[in-house]
Amino acid sequence: MTESKFTEFVEIVKRLRKECPWDREQTNDSIKANTIEEAYEVVEAIDNKDFGELKKELGDLLLHVVFHTQIAEEENHFTINDVIDSIQEKLIRRHPHVFGETKVADSNEVKKNWEEIKLSEGRESVLDGVPHKLPALQRAHRLQEKAAKVGFDWEKKEDVWKKVIEEIEEMHEIENIKSQTSVKKDLKELNLKLEKEVGDVFFALVNYARFLGINPEDALRLTNEKFIKRFNYVQQKVRETGKAINESNLEEMDKFWNESKKLNGFD
């Protein structure tokens, strides 16, 4: 991309802010949810290996970067040049093995240096910088990765699995106590404990996935898509019998579900 091409794009966004009533009304807050949506559409295009769609979605995401920046510029916070300067400076500062004299043996050493540099920039914790608004599963994975980079990690995968089993057993223990309790106050407290135990199970499973080299967010997203395909197959087969899905029964739906598991593209 030439500099003039990017400048032309920025000027288009500026004109939209001046001449389009809808664009002019928007704020950083009003479009932040759309920004997240665009990022997920980029991910979906990558998952589908649809490079034509990826090109479009990256364009939409670039629009949001420039649009947010234009709003900030109008409010005298910063400009697009400030944004570019900031990321350039950070990339150079955090890659001393490329732009400086630092020597590294492998990518693990690069990651370690990266975290040390971030701490030297004023961060009080290696966990700083993991956004609070990340999906909980993804955030758990990032927190664990960050801690592992400084050596706070399990030594063996088998020990992580034992932790998963331990957390499941603790969850079941609270669940059993709850099933034998009828006092409203006690039930409320047990619900809170059970919620925490379920969270511990998820956190431990995320850790185990990390040891397997699996991104849990990606894994669950693929499973969600698999469920959608299979359940849509069930709905279609039920419709072919002349019934609506809510007029079917579990036995019939299970039969179609098992059929879907044998089809190509549904696994």
Secondary structure, DSSP 8 states (H G I E B T S, - for coil): --HHHHHHHHHHHHHHHHH-HHHHH--HHHHHHHHHHHHHHHHHHHHTT-HHHHHHHHHHHHHHHHHHHHHHHHTTS--HHHHHHHHHHHHHHT-HHHHSS---SSHHHHHHHHHHHHHHTT-S-TTTTS-TTS-HHHHHHHHHHHHHHTT-S-S-HHHHHHHHHHHHHHHHHHHHHHHT---HHHHHHHHHHHHHHHHHHHHHHHHHHHHTT--HHHHHHHHHHHHHHHHHHHHHHHHHTT--GGGS-HHHHHHHHHHHTTSTT--
